[in-house]
Amino acid sequence: MKLPGDDAMARAAEEHLTAAPVKLPKQVVERPLRQVGKRLLMAMLVLLTTVLLVWFDRDGYHDNSDGGVDLLDAVYYSTVTLSTTGYGDIVPYSDGARLSNVLLVTPLRVLFLIILVGTTLEVLTERTREEFRLNRWRSQLRDHTVVIGYGTKGRSAMQTLFATGLKKEQIVVVDPSAKVVETANAEGLTGVIGDATRSDVLLRAELQRARQIVIATQRDDTAVLVTLTARQLNRGAKIVAAVREEENAPLLRQSGADAVITSASAAGRLLGLSVLSPSAGTVMEDLIQQGSGLDLIERPVIKSEVGKSVRETEDLVVNVLRGHRLLGYDDPAASPLQSTDRVIAIARVSTGGTERGHSVRVTSAE
């Protein structure tokens, strides 16, 4: 198994250096043309207000050319005043006109300038606001889920986790492709652009504080390196990784993965089962797919089931998790059930979730 060093990894590293490190989900903003239109409208309202103020108090102004101030002179004076040009050919000379300039026209002039430079101010405030959001996100992120690789496998895994009630705010996607991260942002997820084999990229995803890590990279050798790096940064997180070839699964476990899913072998076994028994293949596909039908669930033993056999439960129990031991349904030690046990069972699921409210879906789609 060769190490990643080909052109694809080089392009990913280059993209990592040039792209933004962390991209939070974008907030809904107005279209640029609409923003410009609103600013122009506000500027015209400020100008019109100033014209009316000057026109109603026109007797308090003096024009050096003809002495009087008409409507055109009021528009002209308002324009050069708001733009801070100030030619001095029309001036307020009465106390009332000067007072209105101090109390009304000057604030309107400041407002007019703010509108004119609104684009620059918006850029500055946007940067400040984005930095503030990023700092707040980092300070609040705890016990989250990091998804490394947001392809078909990564998306399917997330759909399963969403069904259990996991919030999108608790998920961080890491992928070398900026387009993939933009897609994750559009779905309301935070994304980190970069090569996940680099510890600095995983640190940007706050992996050291994550509770669980899903590794769904395209290559098995990349998955091994990512698992090694992730386990070094976070000793206590649960790491679940996917590989294409079954022969690489032991290496993933040695690298620190708690569970390894072999995609090619699983798909092959499902194909073979469907050939031998299409009905059995349909049942297996129903267990894997997200939605209504049959589901493989993990749940605690309820009070009414304590002391009973696995055959006496309402769900079809296939395994009993007792401490760190996974007991089969036919294992004599599995019965009777204990209050601290957890059972893995097949249950029927409605559109809104499992029919039994205490059940938690644990299957992951490939």
Secondary structure per residue as TSV (DSSP state, phi and psi in degrees):
chain	resnum	aa	ss	phi	psi
A	1	M	-	360.0	115.3
A	2	K	-	-82.9	152.8
A	3	L	-	-80.0	153.5
A	4	P	S	-68.2	122.1
A	5	G	-	-162.4	11.8
A	6	D	S	-82.4	-173.7
A	7	D	H	-64.8	-34.9
A	8	A	H	-62.4	-42.4
A	9	M	H	-68.2	-34.8
A	10	A	H	-65.7	-41.4
A	11	R	H	-65.7	-37.8
A	12	A	H	-64.0	-40.9
A	13	A	H	-65.3	-39.9
A	14	E	H	-65.8	-40.1
A	15	E	H	-65.2	-35.0
A	16	H	H	-63.0	-37.0
A	17	L	H	-73.1	-29.8
A	18	T	H	-96.4	-18.8
A	19	A	S	-91.1	164.3
A	20	A	-	-67.8	137.4
A	21	P	S	-67.7	-45.3
A	22	V	E	-129.2	130.6
A	23	K	E	-123.4	111.6
A	24	L	-	-80.3	156.3
A	25	P	-	-57.4	134.3
A	26	K	-	-71.7	140.4
A	27	Q	-	-83.1	152.4
A	28	V	-	-69.9	122.7
A	29	V	-	-126.6	163.3
A	30	E	-	-75.0	159.9
A	31	R	-	-69.0	148.6
A	32	P	H	-57.1	-43.8
A	33	L	H	-62.8	-37.1
A	34	R	H	-68.4	-38.2
A	35	Q	H	-63.2	-44.2
A	36	V	H	-62.7	-42.6
A	37	G	H	-61.5	-40.2
A	38	K	H	-65.8	-37.7
A	39	R	H	-67.4	-41.9
A	40	L	H	-62.9	-40.1
A	41	L	H	-64.1	-42.0
A	42	M	H	-64.1	-40.4
A	43	A	H	-63.6	-41.4
A	44	M	H	-66.4	-36.3
A	45	L	H	-66.2	-40.1
A	46	V	H	-64.0	-42.9
A	47	L	H	-64.1	-43.3
A	48	L	H	-63.6	-41.0
A	49	T	H	-61.5	-42.2
A	50	T	H	-65.3	-41.0
A	51	V	H	-60.1	-44.9
A	52	L	H	-63.8	-40.1
A	53	L	H	-61.9	-43.7
A	54	V	H	-69.4	-39.8
A	55	W	H	-67.1	-42.3
A	56	F	H	-67.9	-25.8
A	57	D	T	-112.0	32.9
A	58	R	G	-64.6	-24.5
A	59	D	G	-69.3	-17.4
A	60	G	G	-90.0	4.3
A	61	Y	E	-113.7	152.7
A	62	H	E	-127.9	128.4
A	63	D	E	-100.0	123.4
A	64	N	T	-65.3	-20.5
A	65	S	T	-82.4	-47.3
A	66	D	T	-132.2	1.2
A	67	G	B	89.6	-45.3
A	68	G	-	-89.5	164.7
A	69	V	-	-125.3	115.3
A	70	D	-	-100.1	-171.6
A	71	L	H	-63.8	-41.1
A	72	L	H	-63.0	-39.7
A	73	D	H	-64.6	-35.2
A	74	A	H	-66.2	-41.7
A	75	V	H	-65.1	-43.5
A	76	Y	H	-62.5	-47.1
A	77	Y	H	-63.1	-41.9
A	78	S	H	-63.7	-39.5
A	79	T	H	-65.9	-49.8
A	80	V	H	-71.0	-25.8
A	81	T	H	-74.9	-47.4
A	82	L	H	-65.2	-31.9
A	83	S	T	-85.3	4.3
A	84	T	T	60.8	23.9
A	85	T	-	-73.9	-56.1
A	86	G	-	59.1	73.9
A	87	Y	-	-72.1	-25.1
A	88	G	S	86.2	5.6
A	89	D	S	-79.5	-25.0
A	90	I	E	-120.3	124.5
A	91	V	E	-134.7	148.2
A	92	P	E	-80.0	130.1
A	93	Y	-	-119.3	-19.6
A	94	S	S	-83.4	158.7
A	95	D	H	-62.1	-39.8
A	96	G	H	-64.3	-42.9
A	97	A	H	-65.5	-41.4
A	98	R	H	-67.4	-38.5
A	99	L	H	-65.7	-40.3
A	100	S	H	-66.5	-31.7
A	101	N	I	-66.6	-39.3
A	102	V	I	-71.9	-45.8
A	103	L	I	-87.7	-27.5
A	104	L	I	-117.4	-52.0
A	105	V	I	-68.0	-40.9
A	106	T	H	-62.0	-47.6
A	107	P	H	-59.8	-36.8
A	108	L	H	-65.5	-34.9
A	109	R	H	-64.7	-42.9
A	110	V	H	-63.5	-43.2
A	111	L	H	-62.8	-39.5
A	112	F	H	-62.7	-42.6
A	113	L	H	-66.2	-37.7
A	114	I	H	-62.2	-40.1
A	115	I	H	-65.8	-39.9
A	116	L	H	-64.9	-37.7
A	117	V	T	-100.2	22.4
A	118	G	H	-61.5	-34.6
A	119	T	H	-63.0	-45.3
A	120	T	H	-64.0	-43.3
A	121	L	H	-63.7	-36.6
A	122	E	H	-65.9	-39.3
A	123	V	H	-61.3	-44.9
A	124	L	H	-65.7	-43.8
A	125	T	H	-69.0	-33.3
A	126	E	H	-64.5	-42.0
A	127	R	H	-63.5	-43.1
A	128	T	H	-64.8	-42.7
A	129	R	H	-65.3	-40.0
A	130	E	H	-66.7	-39.1
A	131	E	H	-66.0	-39.3
A	132	F	H	-64.1	-43.1
A	133	R	H	-61.4	-41.1
A	134	L	H	-66.2	-42.7
A	135	N	H	-65.5	-39.9
A	136	R	H	-66.8	-38.9
A	137	W	H	-61.7	-43.8
A	138	R	H	-64.6	-39.5
A	139	S	H	-71.5	-27.6
A	140	Q	H	-96.0	-12.9
A	141	L	-	-78.0	118.5
A	142	R	-	-147.0	145.2
A	143	D	S	51.2	42.8
A	144	H	-	-94.8	-178.0
A	145	T	E	-115.2	128.0
A	146	V	E	-105.2	123.9
A	147	V	E	-108.6	115.6
A	148	I	E	-104.0	107.9
A	149	G	-	98.7	106.8
A	150	Y	-	-111.9	52.3
A	151	G	S	-91.4	-149.4
A	152	T	H	-62.7	-44.1
A	153	K	H	-66.5	-43.6
A	154	G	H	-63.5	-42.2
A	155	R	H	-65.3	-41.8
A	156	S	H	-63.4	-40.6
A	157	A	H	-62.4	-39.9
A	158	M	H	-67.3	-38.1
A	159	Q	H	-60.6	-37.7
A	160	T	H	-66.8	-42.6
A	161	L	H	-67.3	-35.7
A	162	F	H	-61.8	-34.8
A	163	A	H	-65.4	-22.8
A	164	T	T	-86.4	-2.1
A	165	G	T	100.4	6.1
A	166	L	-	-66.2	130.5
A	167	K	-	-82.8	149.2
A	168	K	G	-64.9	-26.9
A	169	E	G	-66.0	-17.3
A	170	Q	G	-98.9	17.9
A	171	I	E	-125.3	134.1
A	172	V	E	-125.2	125.1
A	173	V	E	-98.5	134.2
A	174	V	E	-119.5	124.6
A	175	D	E	-154.9	144.3
A	176	P	S	-74.2	-13.3
A	177	S	-	-94.9	126.4
A	178	A	H	-65.8	-34.6
A	179	K	H	-66.4	-38.9
A	180	V	H	-65.3	-41.5
A	181	V	H	-66.4	-37.1
A	182	E	H	-62.4	-38.1
A	183	T	H	-63.4	-42.0
A	184	A	H	-63.5	-40.1
A	185	N	H	-60.7	-41.3
A	186	A	H	-63.9	-25.2
A	187	E	T	-90.2	5.8
A	188	G	T	89.2	16.6
A	189	L	-	-107.6	147.9
A	190	T	E	-80.5	137.7
A	191	G	E	-127.1	149.6
A	192	V	E	-123.2	124.8
A	193	I	E	-92.5	125.6
A	194	G	S	157.3	173.8
A	195	D	-	-81.5	115.1
A	196	A	T	-71.6	-7.6
A	197	T	T	-77.7	-9.5
A	198	R	S	-93.7	131.4
A	199	S	H	-65.4	-33.2
A	200	D	H	-66.3	-31.9
A	201	V	H	-68.4	-43.7
A	202	L	H	-67.1	-32.2
A	203	L	H	-67.3	-32.8
A	204	R	H	-65.0	-28.8
A	205	A	T	-83.8	5.8
A	206	E	T	55.7	39.0
A	207	L	G	-63.2	-28.6
A	208	Q	G	-64.7	-15.8
A	209	R	G	-112.3	9.4
A	210	A	-	-77.9	154.0
A	211	R	S	-92.5	-36.5
A	212	Q	E	-143.9	148.5
A	213	I	E	-130.2	127.9
A	214	V	E	-110.3	119.4
A	215	I	E	-108.6	110.7
A	216	A	-	-130.7	55.2
A	217	T	-	-77.5	168.1
A	218	Q	S	-79.5	-26.1
A	219	R	S	-118.0	144.9
A	220	D	H	-68.8	-39.3
A	221	D	H	-66.9	-34.6
A	222	T	H	-65.1	-40.4
A	223	A	H	-61.4	-37.6
A	224	V	H	-64.8	-47.9
A	225	L	H	-64.6	-39.6
A	226	V	H	-64.6	-41.6
A	227	T	H	-62.7	-43.8
A	228	L	H	-59.8	-45.7
A	229	T	H	-66.6	-43.7
A	230	A	H	-64.9	-41.7
A	231	R	H	-67.9	-32.0
A	232	Q	H	-67.2	-36.0
A	233	L	H	-80.0	-30.2
A	234	N	-	-139.6	105.5
A	235	R	S	-78.3	-24.2
A	236	G	S	-102.3	-7.8
A	237	A	S	-72.6	151.3
A	238	K	E	-84.5	123.9
A	239	I	E	-113.2	123.1
A	240	V	E	-118.7	125.4
A	241	A	E	-125.2	152.2
A	242	A	E	-115.9	137.5
A	243	V	E	-129.4	158.1
A	244	R	S	-84.0	-43.0
A	245	E	S	-103.8	135.8
A	246	E	G	-65.9	-28.2
A	247	E	G	-67.4	-18.1
A	248	N	G	-91.2	-7.1
A	249	A	H	-62.2	-44.9
A	250	P	H	-60.0	-35.0
A	251	L	H	-66.5	-36.4
A	252	L	H	-64.3	-41.0
A	253	R	H	-66.9	-39.7
A	254	Q	H	-65.6	-28.4
A	255	S	H	-76.5	-14.1
A	256	G	T	125.6	3.5
A	257	A	-	-75.7	135.4
A	258	D	S	-79.0	-31.5
A	259	A	E	-144.5	142.1
A	260	V	E	-128.3	127.4
A	261	I	E	-107.0	125.1
A	262	T	E	-96.8	107.1
A	263	S	H	-69.8	-46.2
A	264	A	H	-65.8	-45.1
A	265	S	H	-66.2	-40.0
A	266	A	H	-63.8	-43.0
A	267	A	H	-65.7	-39.6
A	268	G	H	-64.0	-43.0
A	269	R	H	-64.4	-37.4
A	270	L	H	-66.8	-38.4
A	271	L	H	-64.0	-46.0
A	272	G	H	-63.3	-41.1
A	273	L	H	-63.1	-38.9
A	274	S	H	-67.0	-32.0
A	275	V	H	-68.8	-46.1
A	276	L	H	-70.1	-39.9
A	277	S	-	-148.5	96.5
A	278	P	H	-55.6	-34.8
A	279	S	H	-66.7	-42.1
A	280	A	H	-64.9	-38.5
A	281	G	H	-62.6	-38.0
A	282	T	H	-64.4	-40.3
A	283	V	H	-64.1	-44.5
A	284	M	H	-63.0	-40.5
A	285	E	H	-65.7	-36.5
A	286	D	H	-64.0	-37.5
A	287	L	H	-66.8	-33.1
A	288	I	H	-82.1	-40.3
A	289	Q	S	-70.8	150.5
A	290	Q	S	-81.9	134.5
A	291	G	S	136.3	-158.8
A	292	S	S	-77.1	167.1
A	293	G	E	113.1	-143.5
A	294	L	E	-90.7	146.3
A	295	D	E	-140.4	147.4
A	296	L	E	-93.8	119.7
A	297	I	E	-124.0	156.0
A	298	E	E	-122.2	130.3
A	299	R	E	-148.8	160.0
A	300	P	E	-75.6	157.5
A	301	V	-	-72.3	127.5
A	302	I	-	-81.2	165.4
A	303	K	G	-60.0	-38.5
A	304	S	G	-71.8	-13.6
A	305	E	G	-96.3	-11.4
A	306	V	T	-62.7	129.8
A	307	G	T	89.6	-6.4
A	308	K	S	-94.0	166.8
A	309	S	-	-79.4	159.0
A	310	V	G	-62.3	-23.8
A	311	R	G	-77.1	-13.4
A	312	E	G	-96.8	5.0
A	313	T	S	-83.0	160.4
A	314	E	S	-70.7	-36.4
A	315	D	S	-87.9	162.2
A	316	L	E	-85.8	97.5
A	317	V	E	-78.0	131.7
A	318	V	E	-111.0	-24.7
A	319	N	E	-149.1	154.6
A	320	V	E	-121.6	126.8
A	321	L	E	-98.7	110.0
A	322	R	E	-119.8	104.0
A	323	G	T	66.3	-120.7
A	324	H	T	-102.7	7.8
A	325	R	E	-99.5	135.0
A	326	L	E	-107.5	108.2
A	327	L	E	-101.0	137.1
A	328	G	E	-73.4	161.6
A	329	Y	T	-63.9	-26.0
A	330	D	T	-94.5	4.0
A	331	D	-	-76.0	125.1
A	332	P	G	-56.9	-27.1
A	333	A	G	-74.6	-13.5
A	334	A	G	-72.5	-26.1
A	335	S	-	-114.8	142.5
A	336	P	S	-79.1	160.6
A	337	L	-	-72.2	144.0
A	338	Q	-	-108.6	159.5
A	339	S	T	-66.2	-24.2
A	340	T	T	-92.7	-0.1
A	341	D	-	-74.5	158.1
A	342	R	E	-125.3	142.7
A	343	V	E	-115.5	144.5
A	344	I	E	-107.3	120.3
A	345	A	E	-139.8	164.5
A	346	I	E	-100.0	125.6
A	347	A	E	-136.0	156.3
A	348	R	E	-85.4	136.7
A	349	V	E	-116.8	132.7
A	350	S	E	-88.2	-179.3
A	351	T	T	-62.2	-35.1
A	352	G	T	-87.7	3.6
A	353	G	E	130.1	-168.3
A	354	T	E	-66.9	146.9
A	355	E	S	-67.1	-26.4
A	356	R	S	-99.6	114.9
A	357	G	T	-60.6	-22.9
A	358	H	T	-84.7	-4.3
A	359	S	-	-81.6	150.1
A	360	V	E	-128.2	126.1
A	361	R	E	-73.0	134.2
A	362	V	-	-127.0	0.9
A	363	T	-	-72.6	153.4
A	364	S	-	-127.9	128.7
A	365	A	-	-80.7	149.2
A	366	E	-	-90.6	360.0
